[in-house]
């Protein structure tokens, strides 16, 4: 192993970058497995289903046809058109392909939006508990993250009154996420309408993370982009990873006003050049082709949701709301008398169940754990038995 003798001088912004807890726990779980310990994986937010055969075939066909070279930074016209049609149909709006930017995964839309709109000293509102990369990217650019709550007593819905009270003259951007990771909660139409009305008096852009918008069990999704009065201030973030079980394909997109789309495409030019050509052709097939794999996956997740929520609610000290969307259970574990980190670590190291501390998603995640039910019913039941046994033994 090479010896590093020269001190590494990093830019100050690197010290402000956070991490994504799921990958940290995955590494620890793999280390335990390497020692011979069996671990049930409920930590990673990834569908455990294969990508549908028609999508895989489209990628292979694209490779055979020579889709292996550079493409336009904003994406090929074929996929931008397909995204515009799909987003427009599902959200009841008119979308022009020039408003679409294709990226390698959906995270770049999050990163590029913050880079393009937010400066040091600005404030960005984001959900807590929420996806950890939100605050990481806000901190990275030198802005101030301002958390708003997703409280259990509200069904993990937003509180518009709280949000409006936190808007200041320095607020540049607000991030919404519905269905929410990690809670599985959704923003109700009533709260969204109230928020839209309140934002008329504030010059704030909105990044709407809608990556789980096809994975909904109860209610209907509502996008802020569907409100005419706010349309030009909304950036939709979405992609193929969750809906089509394409996490490793790295294919996402943003939908936004044309003049912002050009700036996001410029950031693509300066960073990634373009998104892989053959995966974009697979994306066209995903959107326009047979959708039965999406429907089948959703029904499997619905079945697993019932199993894990009912099972968690039988464990002493646990109370779990039924998530409306996504594939996460977010039980309240305050009744166990343990902190989120203490319990998550114990379940991994002693019970062989990998999950995430609620604090991986913000300070207001204390007192909760996140379990991904992107695993088989058999493994979910095994995990529930292990958790129950550990809790009863240590009560």
N, C-alpha and C positions, 0 to 999 in steps of 0.2 A: 504494500500500500504506500503510495507516494507521501512524503512528509511535506506539509505545507509550512514553509518558513516565512514567507512574505505575508505580512498583515493585509487582509482584504479590506479595502476601503469601499464601503457601499454608500450609495446615495441615501440621504436621510429618509426619503419616502419609503424605502424598503422596510424600515422599522415600523411603519404604520400599517403594513399588510397583515391581515389576519389569515386564518386558515379555515378549512372545512372539516369539522369534527368527524364526519362519517369516514373520511379517508384515514384519519389518525386511528380511529377505533378499528377499522379494517386491518391496518398494519399490525396492531396489537393482537387482534384475533388470529391473523395468519401466523404470527409468532407462536401463539399458544398451540395452534394446530401442528406446527412444525415440531413441537415437543410431544405430540401424540394426544393432545386434549381435543375432544370433540366440541365444536362450537356451532350453535344455531345462529345463523346470520340474520338479524333483524335490524341492522344498522344502516345498510346502504340503500339509497333512494334510486333503485334501478329495477325496472320490470324484469322479472325472471323468465320471460317468454322469448322465444326466438323471433327475429324479424320475419315478417310474413314472406312466404316463398315468392310471391309475385314481385315484391320489392327487391329481393335478392336477385331474382332473374333479370330485372330491369337494370340493375347495376352491372351484372355480368355482360348483358347485351351492350350496355354503353361502353364497357371496356373493349369488347370485341369490335365495336364500331369506331373506336379511336377517341373516345371522350377522356383523354388523358393529358390534355394540355391546359395552359392558362385559359381562364375565362374572365369576363368583365368583373371588376371589383365588387359591384353591387349584385352580381349574380346573373345567370343566363336568362334571357327573356322568357324562355319556356317555363322556368320555375317561378319567376316573378309573376307571370301571368296566372299560373296555377294557384299561387299563394293569394294573389289579389282576389281571385274568384272564390276561393275557399273561405278566406277571412270575411269577405263581403257577405257571402251567403249565410254564414253561421252567426254573424253579428248584426245582420240587417243593415249594412252600410254599403256605400259605393267606394270601392278601392281601386285606384289606378296602379298599374305595375310600377310606375315611376315612384310610388310611395313605399315600395318594398325594397329592403336590402337583405340579401342572403349572407349568412355568416357561418363559420365553422363552429357550430353549437350555438346555443342561445345566450350564453354568458357574455360573448363579445358585445351584444346589443346593450346589455347592462353597463359594461365597462365603457364602451364608446359613447353612450348617451351621457354618462357622468363626465367623461373627458371633454365632450363637446359643449356641455351646458354649464358645468359647475367650476367655479374658481375658488382659490383659497379665500377663506373668510365667509363664503356662502354657507347656507344651511340646507340640509336635505332631510326631509321627513321620511321615516321608514318604519315598518312594523316590527314590534318586539312582543312576543317571540317572532322571529322571521329568519329567512335565509341568511346565513352569516356573511356571505359575500357582499351584501348590500352595504353594511357598515364598513367592511374592509375597503371597498372601493372608494367610499366617501372619504374615509380617513386618508387613503393613499393620495388623493388629489389635494389634500390640505383643507378640505371643507369640514364643517361641523355636522356630525350625525345627530339628528334629533329624533328620538324614539317616540312612537305612539303605541298604545297598548292594544293587544288583541285578547281581551279578558275572557276567562272561562265563563263567568256569570252572564256575559253577553252572547254566549254561544260562539265565542271567538270571532265575533263580528267587530267592525270598527265602531268607534264612538266619535261621531263627527264633531260634537261640541269640543271634545278634548283636542282633536286635530286642529280645528280652527283657532283655538286658544294658543296653539304652539306655532302658528304661522306668524312670521315677523317680516320686517322689511328686507331681511337677508335671505329669506326662504326662496330658493331657486327651483327646487324640484321636490316632488312627492312620489314615493314608490308605493304602489298598491300590489297586493298579491292575493288573488282569489281564483280557485281554492288555494288556501294558505299552506305553506310548508313552514312549520311542522304540525300545525294543529288540525288540518283538514277542514277548518272552518271556511265559510264563504261570506262575502259581503252581500247583504240583502239588498234587494232593489230599493227598499225604502231608504236605507242608509246611503246608498249610492246616489239616489235622487237628491237627498239632502246635501250631500257633499258637493255634487255638481252645482247646485244652487249657491252654496257658500263660496265656491271657488270663482264665481263670476266677478267678485270684487277683489280678486288677488291675482297678480301676475306670476302664476306658478305653473310650471310644466309638470306633467304626470307620466311616469313610467309605469305602465300596467303589465305586470308579470302574469301572463295567462297560460303558462306552460302546462298547467293541469286542467285546462278548460274542457277537454274531452273526457276527463275522468271524474264524473259527477254522479252521485247516487241519489241525492235529494235536491229538489229545486232546479232552477235554471240559471245558467251563468249570465252575469250582466257586466258588460264592458263599458268603461267610461267613454270609449270611442264611439259608442252608439248614441251618445247625446250630442246633437248638432252644435250646441253652444260651446262645447269644450273640444270638439273634434280636432282642431288644429293645434291643440296643446297636449295631445295624448300620443304617447309612443307605445304601441303594443309589442310586447316581447313574447315570442312563442317559438315552437320548434317541433322536431320529430322524435326526440329522445324518449319522452314519456308515452305519448299517444301511440307511437308505432314501434316501441321497443327497439329504438335505434340509438341507444346511448353512445356506442362506440363509433357510429358513423360521423358524429360531429356535424350536425346540420340543423341550423336554426335560422330565424329571421326576425326582422323588425318591420313594423308598419308605422309610418309617420309622415308628416307633411313633406312635400317634395324638396324644399330648400334645406331641411334638416337631413333628409335622406342623402343628399349630395355630400354633405359634410361627413356623415357616417361612412359613406363609400370612400371618401378621401382617407379616413382613418384605416379602412380596410387596405387601401393601396399602400399605406405606409407601414402596415404591420403584417398582414397575411397575404397580400397581393390579391388572393381570391379564394373561394371555397372550392374544394375538390370537384372537378367537373362531373365525374361519373356518379358521385353521390348526389349531385343535384338532379341528375336524370332519374335516380332512384326516388328522389323526393317528389318528382312529378307523378310517378306511378303511385306513390303512397297517397297523395292527395286525390288523384283522379281514378285510381283503381278500386278494386274490391275492398270494402270496409269491414267485412265480417270478422277479421282478426281483431280489430279494435273493439267491436261489440263483444266478442268472446272473452277478450282480456278483461273488459269492464265487468262482465258477469262473474268471472273468477274472483276478481278483486272484491266484488260485492259479497260473495260467499265468505271470503276470508275476513272481511270486515266484521261480519256477524260473529264469526268464531273468536277472533281476537278480542273484540270489545266485550262480548259476553264473558269470556274467560278472564280478562283482566278485572272485570267488576266482581268476580268471585274471590279475588285475592285480597286478604286482609290489608287494609290501609290504602287500597287502590280505588280510584273512582275515575271512570273513563267515559267521556261523551262520544257519541257515535259521529265519526267524521262525515261531512257532507260530500267531500271530494278528496282527490289525491289518493295515496295509499299509505297513510300514516295514522297510527293511533297515538294520542298524546295524553296518557293518563295522569291524573293528579295523584301524587304519591306522598303527600304531606302527612297522611295518616300513619305512615310507617315510622315517622320520627327521624328519618335519615335525609340528608341532603341529596340532591339529584346526582351529583358527582360520586358521592359515597356509594349510593345504591347501584348506579350504572357500573362502576368499577367492580363492585362485589359480584354483580350478576355475571359479568364477563369472566372474572378470575376464578370464582368459586362455583358458579352455577352453569357456566358454559353457554351463556346467552349474550350476544352482542347487541347492544342498543345504545342510544345516545342520551346523554344528560340534557335536560331541557335548557341548561345554561349554555349549551353549544349554539343556541339560537337567540341569546340575549339574556340580560339580567332578569327579565320577567319570566324566563323559563325555569327559574328556580322553583322546585317543588313538583316538577314534571319530568317524565321520560318520553322519548320518542321511539316508537317501534314501527319499522317499515313492515307492512304485511305483503311485501313482494317476495313471498316464499310459499311453499306448499302448505296446505292445511295440516298435513302430517307433521311438518316441522314446526308450524305455529303451535299445534297442540303440545308437542314435545317441549317447546320453550315455555309455554304456560305452566306445564307440570313442574318444570325445573324452578321457575320463578316462585310458584306457590309453595313448593317444598322448602326453598331457601328462606322465604319470608316467615313461614310457620316455625321453622327451626330457630330463627334468630329473633323472634318476637319476644 
